[in-house]
Amino acid sequence: MTKAKVAILRTRPDSVVEDYGRLCELAEMRHFLDPQSTTILKDNISWHLPMPGANTTPWQLEGSIRALRAAGYRDLVCVENVTVVTNAHKGERLNRYRGVLNDHCVPILYNFYDEDMRWEIYEPKAPMLVLKDIFPEGIRIPDYFHGKNVVHLPTVKCHIYTTTTGAMKNAFGGLLSTHRHYTHSWIHKTLVDLLQIQKEIHSGIFAVMDGTTAGDGPGPRTMRPVEKDVILASGDCVAIDAVAARLMGFDPLTIEYIAVAHERGLGVGDPREIEIVGQPELADERWGFTVGDNLASTAGDLIWFGPLRAAQKLFFRTSLVQAFVTGSDVYHDHWWWPVHGKRIYEQWLGTKWGHLFERYR
């Protein structure tokens, strides 16, 4: 297998936007993206509330836009996905994206509004591991994504169902409809199928990952933010996820979505086959992160992977699903955030990255 390349740099608030430009050059962004195609900036709003470490940072968005424009990519668009538990409009406002996108004249499209894009059945060229079985009526993806570059903008964080989440998981919201929760019991293989589809439909794929504040604990929302001051980029989504996983303290080849994607030749998940450029010594760090549990993961373990798995169709393919949506909203937005998250966020605002965040509007 061809050796992959992942760029990593230590950064600080007064240089982070410029550092993203250097990072993208080190990762050879021009090699992976078609200069003649529209480039989709696929941000990551794991939570519309501004939980540190959970969402694309405004400096990550700004740095990526500036790097793309400097490299000659003029036709940029930000695509956000609407979910049953995340409000994209609230997320882009509270996480300070609007000002960045307006300042750089980058429009925003939403993948669940008919005026922006339509969902069409796609027939993958390569065999699927699980998606055809989960969606026997056809795999629907946004028609707008065909023939365009995509730049994923994840953060370095843990995830209650996939251990870590990054570039590969970032496609989950963009490519799958509101029925994406049907896939949770097979989430790892779903991410591999989605990477295969991306390679078939996009003119180029690149990932820019922010670890200035990383997320330890039961992510992608209820985490412990930790300042780590690192940023990463790669044209290989598997490789950048593997490096991020290793930084957090996990063996990437024990994480199913990374291992299976590596086995199927969709990228490089073995750290021994990844070239680290920029400041390679940073990739030797081990942060000792652990995922742990929260109420959502405890319920998920029962329903997606445990004794209630046989009742999934009753729970999630009938009107009963609204009870779970309401439960998630109550737990995350109306209990965990007021009791824990808001205090964590306010404390983080006193850090160097919090001070930078306050400068964005």
HUVEN-V373959 format. One record per run of one state. SS is the DSSP state (2 for helix, 1 for strand, 0 for the rest). FROM is the first residue (numbers start at 1). LEN is the number of residues. If there is no record, write none. Layout:
SS_FROM_LEN / SS_FROM_LEN
This chain:
0_1_3 / 1_4_7 / 0_11_5 / 2_16_11 / 0_27_2 / 2_29_4 / 0_33_6 / 1_39_5 / 0_44_1 / 1_45_1 / 0_46_9 / 1_55_1 / 0_56_2 / 2_58_13 / 0_71_5 / 1_76_5 / 0_81_7 / 2_88_7 / 0_95_3 / 2_98_6 / 0_104_3 / 1_107_4 / 0_111_8 / 1_119_4 / 0_123_8 / 2_131_4 / 0_135_4 / 1_139_4 / 2_143_3 / 0_146_3 / 1_149_5 / 0_154_1 / 1_155_5 / 0_160_3 / 1_163_3 / 0_166_1 / 2_167_9 / 0_176_2 / 2_178_24 / 0_202_2 / 1_204_13 / 0_217_7 / 1_224_11 / 0_235_2 / 2_237_12 / 0_249_3 / 2_252_3 / 0_255_1 / 2_256_8 / 0_264_7 / 2_271_3 / 1_274_5 / 0_279_1 / 2_280_5 / 0_285_10 / 2_295_9 / 0_304_5 / 2_309_8 / 0_317_4 / 2_321_28 / 0_349_3 / 2_352_8 / 0_360_2
